[in-house]
Amino acid sequence: MKSDERRTRIREVRRRLAQEGPPWTRDRKADFETVTVPERDCDQLRDLLISEGVQTVVEVGLAYASSALAIGEALVTVQRPSPRHIIIDPFQERDWSNAGWDLLRSAGLDSIASLIPAPSSIALPQLLTEGLVADAAFVDGSHRFHEVFVDLYFLRKIIRPGGLIVMDDAGAPSVLTAVRYYEQNLGWTVIPGAFPGSTPTTVAANVQAESATRCKAMRLPDPPFEPPFEEFHAF
Ligand SMILES: C[S@@+](CC[C@H](N)C(=O)[O-])C[C@H]1O[C@@H](n2cnc3c(N)ncnc32)[C@H](O)[C@@H]1O
């Protein structure tokens, strides 16, 4: 299938998902709307990844695959020789009845995507040990402070120097606090304007408005560095 045909197929699956929701959801009120990344943020994530020319992307948290489909669209659009989308989610089958993976398959993206059914704190060090180097990551997993912190610890070693890490729910106190360590101590810089008018996160209603945008993109330093422990900045 040609690249523009593949893109058309992905866009059709994305459009139907955004308009009609997934074929299956958990039995909770407005579950899809509450859980999934909104279409506009997904479009902005896709455009950012296209502008970076990504070949390998790591994603934490699949659920209903709105963000995964957008990442897949970016990888197909960029047309690098060996696109790879590595998705980590221990609960896709148990909690989500494979809804997200089935959507990726219906979009034809299972040819470039792989799903690791393990917690990110286990999968990421394994990927690092295998020598994975990725251009970007999208993190929308457990949202617990300690798990986000550990995800970022390993992603920092997996993402190439100058690569991107994009957070969902960046205004949630647990996520905000974990990210702040890396910004204040390890030279990560926010990419301004990557998510203009980003939808306020649903899990940060108690956070100040200016920090409550949903998605946040950060660039890793190039060259990378390890600061001396004496230069620790409380975060
Ligand atoms: C908010 S949802 C992701 C939504 C998804 N980005 C979308 O657009 O539909 C969070 C996901 O993280 C997964 N998750 C929870 N704990 C995790 C962990 N320790 N490692 C990886 N994924 C985890 C959940 O199973 C769930 O699928």
The ligand as an SDF file (V2000), in Angstrom:
LIG
                    3D

 27 29  0  0  0  0  0  0  0  0999 V2000
   -4.8260    7.7880   30.3630 C   0  0  0  0  0  0  0  0  0  0  0  0
   -4.6380    6.1870   29.7080 S   0  0  0  0  0  0  0  0  0  0  0  0
   -3.8170    6.4520   28.1700 C   0  0  0  0  0  0  0  0  0  0  0  0
   -4.7220    7.1000   27.1300 C   0  0  0  0  0  0  0  0  0  0  0  0
   -4.2060    7.0190   25.7310 C   0  0  0  0  0  0  0  0  0  0  0  0
   -3.0410    7.8750   25.5520 N   0  0  0  0  0  0  0  0  0  0  0  0
   -5.3070    7.4150   24.7540 C   0  0  0  0  0  0  0  0  0  0  0  0
   -5.1300    8.4080   24.0010 O   0  0  0  0  0  0  0  0  0  0  0  0
   -6.3240    6.7300   24.7110 O   0  0  0  0  0  0  0  0  0  0  0  0
   -3.3950    5.5120   30.7270 C   0  0  0  0  0  0  0  0  0  0  0  0
   -2.9010    4.1560   30.2830 C   0  0  0  0  0  0  0  0  0  0  0  0
   -1.7500    3.8190   31.0400 O   0  0  0  0  0  0  0  0  0  0  0  0
   -1.7660    2.4550   31.3120 C   0  0  0  0  0  0  0  0  0  0  0  0
   -0.9020    2.1990   32.4670 N   0  0  0  0  0  0  0  0  0  0  0  0
   -1.2160    2.2250   33.7840 C   0  0  0  0  0  0  0  0  0  0  0  0
   -0.1460    1.9140   34.5220 N   0  0  0  0  0  0  0  0  0  0  0  0
    0.8760    1.6950   33.6520 C   0  0  0  0  0  0  0  0  0  0  0  0
    2.2320    1.3350   33.8060 C   0  0  0  0  0  0  0  0  0  0  0  0
    2.7780    1.1230   35.0220 N   0  0  0  0  0  0  0  0  0  0  0  0
    2.9930    1.1780   32.6950 N   0  0  0  0  0  0  0  0  0  0  0  0
    2.4740    1.4060   31.4660 C   0  0  0  0  0  0  0  0  0  0  0  0
    1.1790    1.7430   31.2580 N   0  0  0  0  0  0  0  0  0  0  0  0
    0.4020    1.8940   32.3380 C   0  0  0  0  0  0  0  0  0  0  0  0
   -3.2420    2.1210   31.5140 C   0  0  0  0  0  0  0  0  0  0  0  0
   -3.5030    0.7400   31.3070 O   0  0  0  0  0  0  0  0  0  0  0  0
   -3.8910    3.0050   30.4720 C   0  0  0  0  0  0  0  0  0  0  0  0
   -4.0230    2.3280   29.2710 O   0  0  0  0  0  0  0  0  0  0  0  0
  1  2  1  0
  2  3  1  0
  2 10  1  0
  3  4  1  0
  4  5  1  0
  5  6  1  0
  5  7  1  0
  7  8  2  0
  7  9  1  0
 10 11  1  0
 11 12  1  0
 11 26  1  0
 12 13  1  0
 13 14  1  0
 13 24  1  0
 14 15  1  0
 14 23  1  0
 15 16  2  0
 16 17  1  0
 17 18  1  0
 17 23  2  0
 18 19  1  0
 18 20  2  0
 20 21  1  0
 21 22  2  0
 22 23  1  0
 24 25  1  0
 24 26  1  0
 26 27  1  0
M  CHG  2   2   1   9  -1
M  END
$$$$
